[in-house]
Amino acid sequence: MKQTRQTPGRIEKIKLFALVFPTFIAFTAYTGYNLFETAVNKSEYYRAKANNQQINSYVINANRGTIYDRNGKILAKSTTVWTAVISPYDIALNDDDAESVCRMLSDILGVDFDKLLKICENTESRYEIVKKKVSKEQREEINRVKEEKGISYYSVYLEEDSTRNYPNDSLASNIIGFTDYNNKGIYGVEATYDSYLQGRDGRRVTLNDSSGRAVDSEFESLHDAVDGDDVYMTVDTVLQHYLEKNLEIIISQHNVANRATGIMMNPNTGAILAMATTGGYDLNNPTGLSAENLSELDELYLRLTSEAMLEYGTLTHETEQEIEREIALVEARMWEFQWSNKAITELYYPGSVFKTITCAAALEEKVVGLHSEFFCGGKVTVADREINCWQTYGHGTLDLVQAISKSCNPGFIDISARLGKEKFCDYFEAFGFTERTGIDLPAEQAPYYMPRGRMGKVELAMSSFGQTNKITPIQMITAYAACVNGGYLVTPYVVEKIVDKDGNIVKSNETQVKRQVLSGETSAQMREILEEVVRFNGGNNAYISGYKIGGKSGTSQKIDDYGEDEMRYVASFCAFAPADNPQVIILVIVDEPNPGGLPYYGSTVAAPVVSAVFKECFGYLEIYPQYTAEEQAAMDTVTPYLTGLSPIEVTTKLNTEGLNADFIGSGNKTLKTVPAAGQPIARGGTVVVYLEERENIKAAVPDVRGMTVAEANRAIGEAGLNIRLSGGAVDNENAKAYYQSASPHTTVNAGTVIEVGFAVDEGFGG
């Protein structure tokens, strides 16, 4: 058989194929595997890398909604600012001088030059934030210098942003709250309604070329930002100013150790008209501390440093860090304290203001009446406990109105005993003292109270006059409102409505009645009783001539914090007006007035604040007086317009107003007067009338604080000045001056009207 012989060329081809084919298969498999990994398994990873190179995405910040008061005045508003950004990549790409760029930014924005140079070393980076909240002026200066020096657009650019501005600085700071660096609400309304105020950020997406430049706008995707909704509060900035101003006056006059707070509310709806805590803060600089706090931090640093030096002989790095941490903790507590809203976050014993609640419950249950009698011998023994009245020798026999007017503790112990534990606890719960009010502000504190199952005779007795259960001021004023508004417990609120940018109301807070606690008849009786309390004994420190005002004072011991020998007190007063048709209710609480001394009674310390606020706000709220003929005759008048009149004409006109004249000069026509035309002046006062051009005659202001009305009148008159009396107790012979509008021993124009506030230290335990 003939054999087929393979030629050498064919053998070589077979060997080559045997070698190449497996390699080809392996290469194909490897390539296919990597294509599969890239296109499928790792597609998201590589897509992200490609997008990072080809796509730029910029956030378009939404403008935060505006906060308004009840009259549309701006309380908080976002304004446009910019974020300065540098791109080291573009600086290198465009051959811009990095040092020149950094020097420009350092000079205009005040940032560290060396730090900027260090950032520019990373030429792979395209986005480095230099500074946030760049002002319009700084932005314009950066753009001017860029153009002047020929710096390319993407090397340095500014992104639009917004910042929060509070035009009234510290006004209502404890209820408005503020925002953090991320524009998120912190505290107050800013926090509670943050989801409405924030809005929704937009985004702009652009496609870049190989050099990182944005290409034609047809590849751009734009998602517009949606600005936040606007919030309209129930708070009135005018009333807020009146409340804050008068609280600060009482703080300085009575050396108050632990702040004061006040709430003004519509008792029928629960709408908060004003709410203030003394020692607030600047909303535009919320981390700023008072000079007193800064001094305290300095003293702490010196003490800790000295102690460390004495112990170790030197300050190590670790010791310095420990000192810094301790100071930071103290500083944080200071911030928390000044940001907190005392009206809703702090508990206190309400004291005798709570007698209003006990009285209302007893009347509703008909266990007492207006003519019920109670006996006070100065003290009473309950179980094994002797409980004193503030008037140690006792009040004798009292009816119901006298018991509450004289704030008699034994009288109210008797009333609570007639009411009984179960009924007392029923009403305590019904008036809302076992739960938060639900006000639309953050951090409302829960009450601390004696539960029904643990309440014995002593606890019931002490509870009757507000010295067992700890509540918040917002709870007290809400319950008090229920006593006088027809008997309805309402939910307090600080925001009236929320409106979107198209004017649509997206949320509204209307009156929420939780329940009816008292009948209309009982509520009417309480209004009459509480009006009599203010009128008691010829008028007290909350009385204002021509107005019907009802109210009750309170003075509670801080038994949790101090021993009997060093006891401190909380003075309070709650009042409403008009008494026959309440439109406004105010609660003022002064925490630790005059530590270790007098006065500390609510009727002496807190009531004058309520009177002063009422006096300023009644006209604004269109609550007008109804004077008797006697009150009308005693009213202040105003200086008439006298310019150009002769001395005889001046005398005649002043006589008509019950005023006197003191002529200066020998001219025939009046050139000017002190007080000026239209300024208030008491009848019987003296107007200084200038008949020739000359400098005003000066007079030294005497110190009349502590004087009676007669003494102050004489001292002011002898100084060549006029006096204007204020305060609810000006008709009380025991009233003493506690405030004067001009500082003692200063110099003012002769004839100037000096307002002097009077109060009577009634010595009431309530």
C-alpha positions in Angstrom: 0.0 0.0 0.0 1.2 3.4 -0.9 1.9 5.8 2.1 1.1 9.5 1.9 3.9 11.6 3.0 3.3 15.1 4.5 5.5 17.8 3.3 7.5 19.8 5.8 5.5 23.0 5.0 2.2 21.4 6.0 3.6 20.0 9.2 4.7 23.5 10.2 1.3 24.9 9.5 -0.3 22.2 11.7 2.1 23.0 14.5 1.5 26.7 14.2 -2.3 26.2 14.2 -2.0 24.0 17.3 -0.1 26.8 19.0 -2.1 29.8 17.8 -5.6 28.4 18.2 -5.5 27.8 22.0 -4.0 31.3 22.4 -6.7 32.8 20.2 -9.4 31.0 22.2 -7.8 32.1 25.5 -7.5 35.7 24.2 -11.1 35.7 23.0 -12.3 34.2 26.3 -10.3 36.8 28.3 -11.6 39.7 26.2 -15.1 38.4 26.4 -14.8 38.0 30.1 -13.5 41.6 30.6 -16.1 43.0 28.2 -18.8 41.2 30.3 -17.3 42.5 33.5 -17.1 46.0 32.2 -20.4 46.1 30.4 -22.5 44.2 32.9 -21.0 43.4 36.3 -19.1 46.7 36.7 -21.2 48.8 34.4 -22.3 51.2 37.3 -18.7 51.7 38.4 -17.4 52.7 34.9 -20.5 54.7 34.2 -19.9 56.7 37.3 -16.2 57.3 36.3 -17.3 58.4 32.9 -20.0 60.7 34.3 -17.4 62.1 36.7 -15.3 63.1 33.7 -18.1 64.1 31.4 -20.9 65.4 33.6 -20.9 68.2 36.1 -23.8 68.5 38.5 -24.5 71.6 40.5 -27.1 72.0 43.3 -29.4 75.0 43.0 -30.3 75.9 46.6 -33.9 76.6 47.4 -34.6 79.8 49.2 -35.9 79.2 52.7 -39.4 80.6 53.4 -39.9 83.9 55.1 -41.3 84.1 58.7 -43.8 87.0 59.3 -45.5 88.3 62.4 -49.3 88.5 62.5 -49.3 91.8 60.6 -47.0 90.8 57.9 -43.8 92.2 59.3 -40.7 90.2 58.5 -39.1 88.2 61.3 -36.8 86.0 59.3 -35.8 86.1 55.7 -33.3 84.4 53.4 -31.0 86.6 51.4 -28.7 85.7 48.5 -25.0 85.0 49.2 -22.4 83.1 47.2 -19.9 80.3 47.8 -16.4 81.0 46.4 -14.9 77.9 44.7 -11.5 77.3 43.1 -10.5 74.6 40.6 -6.8 73.8 40.9 -7.2 71.6 37.8 -8.4 74.6 35.7 -5.8 76.9 37.2 -3.1 74.6 35.9 -4.9 73.9 32.7 -5.2 77.6 31.8 -1.8 78.6 33.1 -3.3 81.0 35.6 -0.9 82.2 38.3 -2.0 80.1 41.4 -0.2 82.6 43.7 -2.0 85.5 42.2 -5.4 83.7 42.5 -4.8 82.8 46.1 -3.6 86.3 47.0 -6.8 87.8 45.5 -9.0 85.5 47.5 -7.1 86.0 50.7 -7.3 89.8 50.4 -10.9 89.9 49.5 -12.3 87.1 51.6 -9.9 87.1 54.5 -8.9 83.4 54.1 -5.5 82.0 54.8 -3.1 82.5 51.9 -0.8 79.6 52.6 -3.7 77.2 53.0 -5.1 78.2 49.6 -1.7 77.6 48.0 -1.6 74.2 49.6 -5.0 73.4 48.1 -3.8 74.5 44.6 -1.1 71.8 44.7 -3.7 69.1 44.0 -4.2 69.8 40.3 -6.5 66.8 40.0 -9.2 68.6 42.0 -11.8 70.7 40.2 -13.9 71.8 43.2 -12.5 73.3 46.4 -14.7 75.5 48.6 -12.8 78.6 49.7 -15.6 80.4 51.7 -19.3 80.3 52.1 -21.7 83.2 52.6 -19.7 85.6 50.4 -21.4 89.0 50.2 -22.6 90.7 47.0 -19.8 93.3 47.4 -17.1 90.6 47.8 -18.5 88.8 44.8 -18.4 91.9 42.6 -14.8 92.6 43.7 -13.7 89.0 42.9 -15.2 89.3 39.4 -13.6 92.7 38.9 -10.1 91.4 39.8 -10.6 88.3 37.7 -11.3 90.4 34.7 -8.5 92.7 35.4 -5.9 89.9 35.8 -7.4 87.7 33.1 -8.2 84.8 35.4 -10.3 82.2 33.6 -13.9 81.6 34.6 -13.5 78.0 35.9 -10.3 78.7 37.9 -12.4 80.8 40.4 -16.1 81.0 40.4 -19.0 81.7 42.7 -22.1 79.6 43.3 -25.3 81.3 44.4 -26.6 80.3 47.9 -28.7 81.9 50.6 -28.3 82.9 54.3 -30.8 83.6 57.0 -31.3 87.1 58.2 -33.3 88.3 61.2 -34.0 92.0 60.9 -35.1 92.5 64.5 -31.9 90.9 66.0 -32.9 89.5 69.4 -36.6 90.3 69.3 -38.6 87.1 70.0 -35.4 85.1 69.7 -36.6 82.3 72.0 -39.7 81.5 69.9 -38.3 82.2 66.4 -35.2 80.1 66.7 -32.4 80.0 64.1 -30.8 77.9 61.4 -27.5 76.0 61.2 -24.8 76.2 58.5 -26.9 73.8 56.4 -29.9 76.1 56.5 -31.7 73.6 58.8 -34.0 75.0 61.5 -32.6 74.9 65.0 -35.0 75.7 67.9 -38.3 77.6 67.9 -40.5 78.0 64.8 -37.5 77.5 62.5 -37.3 73.9 63.8 -40.9 73.0 64.2 -41.8 74.1 60.7 -38.5 73.3 59.1 -40.1 70.9 56.6 -42.3 73.7 55.2 -39.6 76.4 55.3 -36.8 74.5 53.7 -38.2 74.0 50.2 -36.6 71.6 47.7 -33.2 72.1 46.1 -32.9 72.0 42.4 -30.0 70.7 40.2 -28.2 71.7 37.0 -26.5 69.0 35.0 -24.0 69.9 32.2 -22.0 67.7 29.7 -18.2 68.5 29.6 -15.7 68.1 26.8 -12.3 66.5 27.2 -10.9 69.6 28.8 -13.7 69.8 31.4 -15.5 72.6 29.7 -19.3 72.7 29.5 -20.5 72.0 25.9 -23.6 73.3 24.2 -26.6 74.1 26.4 -28.7 71.5 24.5 -27.0 68.9 26.6 -27.9 70.7 29.8 -30.5 69.4 32.2 -32.2 71.8 34.6 -34.3 71.0 37.6 -35.6 74.2 39.2 -35.5 74.7 43.0 -38.8 75.0 44.8 -38.6 77.7 47.4 -39.9 77.1 50.9 -43.3 78.1 52.2 -43.8 81.3 54.2 -44.9 81.1 57.8 -47.2 83.7 59.4 -47.0 83.7 63.2 -49.6 84.8 65.7 -47.0 87.0 67.5 -47.2 90.7 67.1 -43.8 92.5 67.1 -45.3 95.6 68.8 -46.7 93.6 71.7 -43.5 91.5 71.8 -41.5 94.7 72.2 -43.7 96.0 75.0 -43.4 92.7 76.9 -39.6 92.3 76.4 -38.9 95.9 77.4 -40.9 95.8 80.7 -39.4 92.4 81.6 -35.9 93.8 81.2 -36.8 96.8 83.4 -38.0 94.5 86.2 -34.8 92.4 85.9 -32.6 95.4 86.5 -34.8 96.8 89.3 -35.1 93.6 91.3 -31.7 91.9 90.8 -33.4 88.8 89.3 -31.1 85.8 89.5 -32.8 83.2 87.2 -34.4 85.2 84.4 -38.0 86.2 83.9 -40.6 85.1 81.4 -43.9 86.4 80.1 -46.7 85.2 77.9 -49.4 87.2 76.2 -52.3 85.2 74.7 -55.7 85.5 73.3 -57.6 83.5 75.9 -60.4 82.6 73.5 -58.3 81.1 70.7 -55.0 80.2 72.3 -53.1 82.4 69.8 -49.8 83.6 71.4 -49.5 87.3 70.9 -46.1 87.6 72.6 -43.8 85.3 74.5 -40.5 86.5 76.0 -37.6 85.2 78.1 -35.1 87.7 79.4 -31.4 87.3 78.5 -32.2 86.3 74.9 -29.7 86.3 72.1 -29.0 87.8 68.7 -30.5 85.6 66.1 -27.9 86.7 63.6 -25.2 85.6 66.0 -26.7 82.8 68.1 -23.4 81.5 69.5 -22.4 85.0 70.7 -22.3 85.1 74.5 -22.9 88.0 76.9 -20.1 89.9 78.4 -20.9 88.2 81.7 -20.6 84.7 80.2 -17.4 85.6 78.4 -15.9 86.8 81.7 -17.0 83.6 83.4 -15.3 81.5 80.7 -12.1 83.6 81.1 -12.2 83.1 84.9 -12.7 79.3 84.4 -9.8 79.1 82.0 -7.5 80.9 84.5 -8.6 78.7 87.4 -8.1 75.5 85.5 -4.8 76.6 84.2 -3.6 77.6 87.6 -4.7 74.3 89.1 -2.9 72.4 86.4 0.3 74.4 87.0 0.2 73.8 90.7 -0.4 70.1 90.3 2.0 69.4 87.4 4.3 72.4 87.3 3.7 72.8 83.6 1.0 72.6 80.9 1.3 69.5 78.8 -0.5 69.2 75.4 -2.9 66.7 77.0 -3.7 69.0 79.9 -4.4 71.9 77.5 -6.8 69.7 75.5 -8.6 68.6 78.7 -9.0 72.3 79.7 -10.3 73.2 76.2 -12.8 70.3 76.4 -14.1 71.4 79.8 -14.5 75.0 78.6 -16.2 73.8 75.5 -18.8 71.9 77.6 -19.4 74.9 79.8 -19.8 77.1 76.7 -22.3 74.6 75.2 -24.4 74.8 78.4 -24.4 78.6 78.2 -25.6 78.4 74.6 -28.3 75.9 75.6 -29.4 78.2 78.5 -29.7 81.3 76.4 -31.5 79.5 73.6 -34.1 77.9 75.8 -37.6 79.2 76.1 -38.3 79.5 79.8 -42.0 79.7 79.1 -42.3 76.1 77.9 -39.1 74.3 79.0 -38.8 75.1 82.7 -41.0 73.8 85.5 -42.0 75.9 88.6 -44.4 75.8 91.5 -47.2 78.2 90.5 -48.0 79.3 94.0 -51.1 81.3 94.7 -52.0 81.9 91.0 -53.1 78.3 91.2 -55.8 79.3 93.7 -57.8 80.5 90.7 -58.0 76.8 89.6 -59.0 75.5 93.0 -61.6 78.2 93.4 -63.1 77.5 89.9 -63.3 73.8 90.5 -65.0 74.3 93.9 -67.5 76.7 92.4 -68.3 74.4 89.5 -68.9 71.5 91.9 -71.0 73.9 94.1 -69.2 72.9 97.3 -68.6 76.6 97.9 -70.4 79.8 96.9 -69.7 83.5 96.9 -70.9 83.8 100.5 -69.3 80.7 101.9 -67.3 81.4 105.1 -63.7 80.3 106.0 -61.7 81.0 109.1 -58.0 81.8 109.2 -56.1 81.8 112.5 -52.7 82.2 110.9 -52.0 78.5 110.6 -53.8 75.2 110.2 -52.9 71.6 111.1 -53.4 69.0 108.4 -52.8 65.4 109.4 -49.4 65.8 111.2 -48.3 68.9 109.3 -48.7 72.5 110.4 -49.2 74.9 107.4 -48.9 78.6 107.9 -50.6 81.5 106.2 -48.4 84.3 105.0 -50.2 86.6 107.5 -49.0 84.9 110.7 -51.7 86.5 112.9 -54.5 85.3 110.6 -57.3 86.9 108.6 -60.2 85.9 110.8 -63.5 85.0 109.0 -63.5 85.5 105.3 -65.9 85.0 102.4 -64.8 83.4 99.1 -63.9 86.7 97.4 -61.9 87.8 100.5 -60.2 84.5 100.7 -58.8 84.8 97.2 -58.2 88.6 97.4 -56.2 88.2 100.6 -54.6 85.0 99.2 -55.4 83.1 102.4 -53.7 79.6 102.5 -55.9 78.2 105.3 -59.0 79.4 103.4 -58.0 77.4 100.3 -57.0 74.4 102.3 -60.6 74.4 103.6 -61.9 74.8 100.0 -59.8 71.8 98.7 -61.0 69.7 101.6 -64.6 70.4 100.7 -63.8 69.6 97.1 -62.1 66.3 98.0 -59.1 64.5 96.5 -60.9 62.7 93.7 -62.7 65.8 92.4 -59.5 67.9 92.8 -57.6 65.4 90.7 -60.3 65.3 88.2 -60.1 69.0 87.6 -56.4 69.1 87.8 -56.4 66.7 84.9 -59.2 68.4 83.1 -57.3 71.8 83.2 -54.4 70.1 81.4 -51.9 69.9 84.2 -51.0 66.2 83.7 -49.9 66.6 80.0 -48.1 68.9 77.7 -50.2 71.7 76.1 -49.2 70.7 72.6 -48.0 74.2 71.7 -46.3 74.2 68.3 -42.8 74.8 69.7 -40.0 72.2 70.4 -38.9 71.0 73.8 -42.0 71.6 75.8 -41.4 70.1 79.2 -43.8 67.6 80.7 -45.3 68.5 84.2 -44.2 66.9 87.4 -47.2 66.2 89.6 -48.4 64.2 92.6 -50.4 61.3 91.1 -53.9 60.6 92.5 -52.8 57.3 94.2 -50.1 59.0 96.2 -52.0 62.2 97.2 -52.8 62.4 100.9 -54.4 65.1 102.9 -51.2 67.1 103.2 -50.5 66.9 99.5 -54.0 67.9 98.7 -53.8 70.9 101.1 -50.5 72.1 99.6 -51.7 71.5 96.1 -54.7 73.9 96.7 -52.3 76.9 96.7 -49.8 75.7 94.2 -46.9 74.4 96.2 -46.9 70.6 95.4 -47.0 70.2 91.6 -44.5 71.7 89.1 -45.8 72.9 85.8 -44.7 75.1 82.9 -45.8 78.7 82.5 -47.6 77.8 79.2 -49.7 75.3 81.2 -50.6 77.8 83.8 -51.8 80.5 81.4 -53.7 78.0 79.3 -55.6 76.7 82.3 -56.1 80.2 83.6 -57.6 81.2 80.3 -60.1 78.3 80.6 -61.3 79.9 83.9 -62.3 83.2 82.2 -63.1 82.4 78.5 -66.3 80.5 79.2 -64.7 77.4 80.5 -62.9 76.0 77.4 -59.4 74.5 77.5 -57.7 75.5 74.2 -54.4 74.5 72.6 -51.9 77.4 72.5 -50.2 78.0 69.2 -47.6 80.5 67.7 -48.2 80.0 63.9 -51.4 81.1 62.3 -50.9 79.8 58.7 -48.4 78.6 56.1 -48.6 79.9 52.6 -46.8 78.7 49.5 -45.2 81.0 46.9 -48.4 81.0 44.9 -50.4 82.4 47.8 -52.1 79.1 48.6 -52.6 78.2 52.3 -51.0 74.8 52.8 -51.6 74.7 56.5 -53.6 76.7 59.1 -53.8 76.5 62.8 -57.3 77.3 64.1 -58.7 77.3 67.6 -58.6 73.7 69.0 -60.9 73.2 72.0 -59.7 70.2 73.9 -62.7 70.2 76.3 -65.1 72.3 78.3 -63.9 72.3 81.9 -66.3 74.9 83.4 -69.8 76.0 82.7 -70.3 79.5 81.3 -71.9 80.5 84.6 -68.9 79.5 86.7 -66.5 81.2 84.3 -68.5 84.4 84.6 -68.3 84.2 88.4 -64.5 83.7 88.1 -64.2 86.9 86.0 -66.1 88.9 88.6 -64.1 87.5 91.5 -60.8 88.1 89.8 -61.7 91.7 88.8 -62.5 92.2 92.5 -59.1 90.9 93.4 -57.4 93.7 91.3 -59.8 96.3 92.7 -59.2 95.1 96.3 -58.3 97.7 98.9 -58.5 100.7 96.6 -56.5 99.2 93.7 -53.3 97.2 93.6 -50.2 97.1 91.4 -52.1 95.8 88.4 -54.9 98.3 88.5 -55.2 100.9 85.6 -57.7 103.7 85.9 -60.6 103.3 83.5 -60.0 99.6 82.7 -61.6 96.4 84.0 -58.8 94.0 84.8 -59.0 90.7 86.6 -56.0 88.9 88.0 -54.2 86.9 90.7 -50.7 87.0 92.1 -48.5 84.1 93.2 -45.4 83.7 95.3 -43.9 80.2 95.5 -41.0 78.8 97.4 -38.3 77.0 95.5 -38.3 74.1 98.0 -36.4 71.8 95.7 -33.4 74.1 95.5 -33.0 75.9 98.8 -33.3 75.3 102.5 -35.6 77.3 104.8 -32.8 79.7 105.9 -31.7 80.6 102.4 -35.1 80.2 100.6 -35.7 81.9 97.2 -38.9 82.6 95.5 -40.8 82.8 92.2 -43.0 85.8 91.9 -45.8 85.7 89.3 -49.0 87.5 88.2 -51.6 86.5 85.7 -54.2 89.0 84.5 -56.8 89.4 81.8 -58.7 92.3 80.2 -61.4 93.5 79.8 -62.7 91.6 82.8 -66.2 91.3 81.4 -65.1 90.2 77.9 -61.5 89.0 78.0 -59.5 89.7 74.8 -56.0 89.4 76.2 -54.4 87.5 79.1 -50.8 87.9 80.4 -48.7 85.8 82.7 -45.4 87.2 84.1 -43.0 85.0 86.1 -39.9 86.5 87.8 -37.6 83.7 89.0 -35.6 84.6 92.2 -36.1 88.4 92.6 -33.8 90.1 95.2 -32.1 86.9 96.4 -32.0 86.8 100.2 -34.0 90.0 100.5 -37.3 91.8 99.8 -39.5 92.3 97.9 -40.2 88.9 96.3 -44.0 88.8 96.3 -45.8 88.4 93.0 -48.1 91.3 93.8 -45.1 93.6 94.2 -42.6 92.3 91.6 -44.6 90.8 88.8 -47.9 92.7 88.9 -46.2 96.1 87.9 -44.9 94.4 84.8 -48.4 93.3 83.8 -49.7 96.8 84.5 -47.0 98.4 82.4 -47.5 96.1 79.5 -51.3 96.5 79.6 -51.0 100.2 79.7 -48.9 100.3 76.6 -50.8 97.7 74.6 -54.5 98.6 75.3 -54.7 101.4 72.8 -52.8 99.3 70.2 -55.3 96.4 70.7 -58.2 98.9 70.5 -59.2 98.2 74.1 -60.4 101.6 75.4 -61.0 103.0 78.9 -64.3 103.9 80.4 -63.5 106.6 83.0 -65.6 107.8 85.9 -65.9 111.6 86.3 -63.4 111.4 89.2 -60.9 109.5 87.1 -61.4 111.8 84.1 -60.5 114.9 86.3 -57.3 113.3 87.5 -56.1 112.3 84.0 -53.0 113.6 82.4 -53.3 116.2 79.6 -50.9 117.3 76.9 -49.0 120.5 76.3 -51.0 122.7 74.0 -49.4 124.4 70.9 -48.2 127.7 72.2 -45.7 128.9 69.6 -46.3 132.5 68.5 -48.7 133.3 71.4 -48.2 136.2 73.8 -47.6 135.6 77.5 -51.2 136.5 78.3 -52.5 134.1 75.6 -50.2 131.4 76.9 -51.4 131.8 80.5 -55.1 131.7 79.4 -54.6 128.5 77.4 -52.6 126.7 80.1 -55.2 127.6 82.7 -57.8 126.0 80.6 -55.8 122.7 80.7 -55.0 123.0 84.4 -51.4 123.8 83.8 -48.9 126.5 85.0 -46.4 128.5 83.1 -42.7 129.4 83.8 -41.7 132.2 81.4 -38.1 132.5 80.4 -37.0 135.8 78.8 -38.7 139.1 78.1 -40.0 138.7 74.6 -43.6 139.1 73.5 -44.1 135.8 71.6 -43.5 132.2 72.6 -40.6 130.6 70.7 -40.6 127.1 72.2 -41.8 125.1 75.2 -40.7 122.3 77.5 -42.5 119.9 77.3 -43.0 120.4 73.6 -46.5 120.6 72.1 -48.4 117.3 72.3 -46.3 115.8 75.0 -48.1 114.3 78.0 -48.0 116.3 81.3 -49.9 115.9 84.5 -52.6 118.5 85.3 -51.1 120.9 87.7 -47.7 120.6 86.0 -45.6 123.5 84.8 -44.7 124.3 81.2 -41.4 126.2 80.7 -42.1 128.9 78.1 -39.2 130.5 76.2 -39.9 134.0 75.0 -36.4 134.6 73.6 -33.6 132.6 71.8 -31.4 131.0 74.4 -30.0 127.7 75.6 -32.5 125.5 77.5 -32.2 125.8 81.2 -31.0 122.5 82.7 -32.2 120.6 85.8 -30.7 117.8 87.8 -32.9 114.7 88.1 -33.4 113.6 91.7 -33.5 110.0 92.9 -37.1 109.4 93.9 -37.0 105.6 94.1 -38.5 104.5 97.4 -40.5 107.7 97.9 -44.3 108.0 98.3 -46.3 109.7 95.6 -46.4 112.9 97.7 -42.6 112.8 98.3 -41.8 112.1 94.7 -44.1 114.9 93.5 -42.4 117.4 95.8 -38.8 116.3 94.8 -39.5 116.4 91.1 -41.3 119.8 91.4 -38.5 121.4 93.4 -36.0 120.3 90.8 -37.9 122.3 88.2 -39.3 119.2 86.5 -42.7 117.6 85.9 -43.9 114.3 87.2 -46.1 111.8 85.4 -47.4 109.0 87.6 -47.7 105.4 86.4 -48.5 102.0 87.9 -51.7 100.6 89.3 -51.1 101.8 92.8 -50.8 105.6 92.4 -53.9 106.1 94.5 -52.7 103.9 97.3 -51.1 105.8 100.2 -48.6 103.0 100.8 -47.3 103.0 97.2 -43.6 103.7 96.7 -41.7 104.7 93.6 -39.8 101.8 92.0 -39.0 103.2 88.5 -38.2 106.6 87.0 -37.7 107.3 83.3 -34.6 109.4 83.7 -31.6 108.2 85.6 -31.0 109.9 89.0 -28.4 112.7 89.0 -28.4 113.1 85.2 -29.1 116.5 83.7 -32.2 117.3 81.5 -34.0 120.3 80.2 -36.0 122.1 82.9 -39.7 121.3 82.6 -39.0 117.8 81.3 -41.7 115.2 82.3 -40.2 112.4 84.4 -42.4 109.3 84.5 -42.3 107.6 87.9 -43.8 104.2 88.4 -45.4 103.3 91.8 -46.1 100.0 93.4 -47.3 98.9 96.8 -45.6 96.2 98.8 -48.8 94.5 99.8 -46.9 91.8 101.7 -49.3 89.1 100.3 -48.1 85.6 100.3 -49.6 85.4 96.8 
